[in-house]
Structures are given as C-alpha cells and as structure tokens.
Amino acid sequence: MTPSGILNIDKPAGASSAAVVGRVKRVTGLSCGHMGTLDPMAGGVLPVGVGNATRLFDYLLDKEKQYRAAFLFGADSDTLDSTGDVKYDAGRVPCEEEIRAALSSQVGEIMQEPPLYSAKCVHGARAYDLARKGIPFTLEKKKVAIYSLDLLEKTGEGEYSFRIRCGGGTYIRAIARDLAAALGTKAIMTSLVREKSGMFDLKDAVSPDVLQKDNWQEFLIPVRNVLSYPRADFSDLTAKRLKDGLTQPFAGEGFYTLWLDGAFYGVAEAGGGVIRARTKLC
C-alpha cells in the first residue's frame, strides 16, 4: 500500500512553501501539498500532506493557528512587512502601555481587509501581481477570528513581539496594520513564526533537510491520527454500500472518521438521517 499521512515540517524563514513541498515530493516520490501556506519570510509549522493525505486540505485549513510575530511601530510598507518598500518615519511610536490597552480592539470576530500583496484572486489575477504592476484595485474585507493577541516583550526600538491565536485565513501583517491604526499610527510585521497549526506543534516539527529517502516515513503521521472527528464503524454489506458511494441510515450529524470492516477508510458526512463516504483516505 502506498504510504500516506502528514509530515509536520519546520519551514525555514526565507524559503517558499512551494519550495519546501517540492523537496518533500522529491524525497518521497509521491504527490504532496501543504495545508496552509506561509509567506517566504515566515518560518515554523508547515503541515505537508503526502499521498492521499493531500485530500485533507479542506478539513485542516480552518483549524486554530498560533503565531509569534514582531511588529515595528512608526514604520509603513506597501506589503505591510519588512520585505516591501519600507518607510521608517511613517508615524509616531506608541509606548508599551498604549499598545497593551489597544490589544482588545483586535480580538474576536472582526472584518479584516487582506493585504494588497496577497494571493487573493481579483478578476482572475493574483492580487500581488496587480499590486506589483501598480494597477489599482480593492479587496473585500473578510470575517476572521482572532482568539487572543498578547504582547510578549520589547525587541527593539519601537518593536515588540506578540503571540497570536487565530482561525484560518487571518493575515498577521494586517493585524500589525490594524493595531497601529487603532493607535493613530503605522506598523509593519518584521518577523513571523507559526508555532502551531491545529494539532501540529513547532516543538515536534522536523527540518526538511533531515528528510531522506530512507527515513522520511519515520516522521509520517497517519491520517487517522490527525482527524478529531468521532468514529463510525460499518462492516459487511453496509461497508460495501458506503464504498460504492451509497448512503446508509444513520442518526448522527457532521463529519466522522469512517472505518469499514475494521480498517480506516476516510471521512464520512452524516445528515438528514443518513451517512455517506465523503473522502477516501486509505
């Protein structure tokens, strides 16, 4: 059977997510895909699906994430981070007490405007391509969830580090912008590390340089260990019906890990009094 599962990769800052996935693909010889991109300047947790586990994308993308980031106040850039055209005299530098008092304004379900330099699609083109060409456009605000925003320490003149817990789709660069705006100034993100993504933790992550053709399976996390859905078991004729794409009477609601004849099969979805196999992962 072809191996499949998740590799919890510690992406180095400076490397693109695509480059890291490409290395994993060369080592494993299998189809691979990441479960939530990190910008090149960012490091940390990058879960990479291997084999059939690439089908897990929809189930893992919205999981809670945790980041450590540094924001430089009084600076501005077109990309909202230190990789862009930075202006260092763009506004006043608030004191630590002011920043702490403003943190709560950025916590909860908020409407966040994505950065212009982002992978958002605008009439068939990527936003960052339009921004680089100087073509004017706007991006609609999107509801995101920010569960906590804590100031950790001062790391430089006008620079502070923060820990952020948030839902999928949140732009940390935009938090820097919006927090500064609440204080009547500007700020950019100068560093970013993803510490957690769902169940994946940086302390357990492996450097892509460690992976070799003869050892990568030692780090592979089975798909069944990644999903937190309740378990649904079927056997014999009912198992065959589900494999054939048919429904089976069922009282539950939502997603389940599906086990057929005692073996893990994939994800099932229940509703309306029936259950059906949704994604085969074995």
Beta strands, then each sheet from edge to edge (+ up, - down):
strand 1: 5-11
strand 2: 32-34
strand 3: 43-50
strand 4: 65-73
strand 5: 76-77
strand 6: 86-87
strand 7: 108-112
strand 8: 121-122
strand 9: 125-126
strand 10: 142-156
strand 11: 159-166
strand 12: 187-197
strand 13: 200-201
strand 14: 231-234
strand 15: 248-249
strand 16: 254-260
strand 17: 263-271
strand 18: 274-280
sheet 1: 1+ 3- 2+
sheet 2: 1+ 3- 12- 4+ 11- 10+ 7-
sheet 3: 1+ 3- 12- 13+
sheet 4: 5+ 6-
sheet 5: 8+ 9-
sheet 6: 14+ 16+ 17- 18+ 15-
end
